[in-house]
Structure formats: C-alpha cells, structure tokens
Amino acid sequence: MPKISPQYLRKVGLYALGISLLSLGISCIVLSNLGAGPWDLLTISLQKITGLSIGRWQIILNVFMIIITAAMTKKINYICLVPGIAQGIFIDFYIQHLPSGMPPLILLMIGIILSALGIVIYINQGFSGNAIDNFTYRLHEQYGISLNRSKIITDCIPLTVLVLFFFKNLTFFTFFVYLSVPLMIKWLTPIAEKCKLIDTNK
C-alpha cells in the first residue's frame, strides 16, 4: 500500500475546508434574501418552482455541465462531480442549521468573503474543480480564449436562463455579488498564501 505523505493529507484537508467555506458563503448569501450570483440565483429560482433543495439543484447543474463539457471535449471527467456533490450537501446542511436574525446586508457581505476565501483555498490545492469550473477551463484550453472571457461565457448560461424565465428574480445584488467575489478573490489570495493556506508557486 503506497504511503500517503502528511503534505498530501494537508492538501486534502485544505481542499475540503475550501469547499466547506465556499458552501457556507453561498448559504449566507442565499439566506440574506438580497440576491446571489448567477449560478446560485438559478438554483434558488429552480428550488422555488420545484421544491427540490438548492443543494440538490447544485448537484444537478454540475451533472448538466459535465454532459456539456463531455460533448465539447469528447471526454467525461467524473472527478469534478466530487466537489459539486460535496458543495450541494454542505449548502443544504448550512441553510438548515445557520441561525437566523442577522442583518441581511451583513450576512451578504460575510457570504461574499467566505465564498471568495473558499474558492481561493480549494482551487489552489491541485485537485479538481467542480463541473462549472472545469467547463470554464476547457473553454480556455480548447478554443484559446482567455480565462476571464471563458468565465464570462460560462456565466452567460445561467444569466440567459434567468433573463428568459426568472427575470423578476434578478436584482442589483445579483451583479454586486457577481462582481464582488472576483475582486475579493484577488485581495484574499496573497493573504491566504502568507498564511500558508495555498502555494501559488507550486
């Protein structure tokens, strides 16, 4: 049996921590009832009309994106379903167990910070991203599009569905969250590196 190094175990632990923090952040944003980023708002909108939980819709959308990516690349990456499933489970757990009564705007800001920190930690451990992140990267890799443009194209998928079917659910805060999280990621990355939560030089 191959020996597992402490460094590898630490990376696995940080990967799980990052997914948990991202899920906690999304849950805070959802519970603020002010608005959410495009993908999360889509799961909220679908939950309202179907009764299926937000976490379960997260998993379904990850499966959908795996299929779309497979059609584009002719390969199926099952591994990226692991963080998608974990995220869905964590989100449902946090939404059910987080205490109520916090001012919505404060809850939203906490959610943005936690989401960004979770992304910074989990995406920099060298393991698979979720199916949405994987689709973004494959767009970049296969068509030579910059990662920023690939991200915009990816986010146009939920935005298009929202505009066509759930337009009334779009708010100022949808775009506020969408623009704030990348800025927070940029700000938190050097802090996380200094705290040895990530290693961007690996």
RASULKA-V521245 format. One line per field, one symbol per residue. ss: DSSP state (a for helix, b for strand, c for the rest). phi: phi as a letter, one per 30 degrees, with the letter a starting at -180 (. if undefined). psi: psi as a letter, one per 20 degrees, with the letter a starting at -180 (. if undefined). A space follows every 10 residues. Layout:
ss = ???
phi = ???
psi = ???
This chain:
ss = cccccaaaaa aaaaaaaaaa aaaaaaaaaa aacccccaaa aaaaaaaaaa cccaaaaaaa aaaaaaaaaa aaacccccca aaaaaaaaaa aaaaaaaccc cccaaaaaaa aaaaaaaaaa aaaccccccc aaaaaaaaaa aaacccaaaa aaaaaaaaaa aaaaacaaac caaaaaaaaa aaaaaaaaaa aaaacccccc cc
phi = .ddcdedddd dddddddddd dedddddddd ddhcladedd ddddddddcc iddddddedd dddedddddd ddcibccded dedddedddd ddddddcddc jdeedddddd ddddddddde dddccicddd dddddedded ddcidddddd dddddddddd ddddbbeddd bededddedd dddddddded dddddidbbd cd
psi = pqppqhgghg ggghgggggg gghggggggg ihkhrrrggh hghgghhhih ipqgghhggg hggghggghh hgijqpnhhi hghggggggg ghghhhipqr iqpghggggg ggghgggggg ghijijrqrr hghggghhgg ghjkqqhghh ggggihghgg ggghhlhiip rhhghgghhh ghghghhhgh ghghjkhrni j.
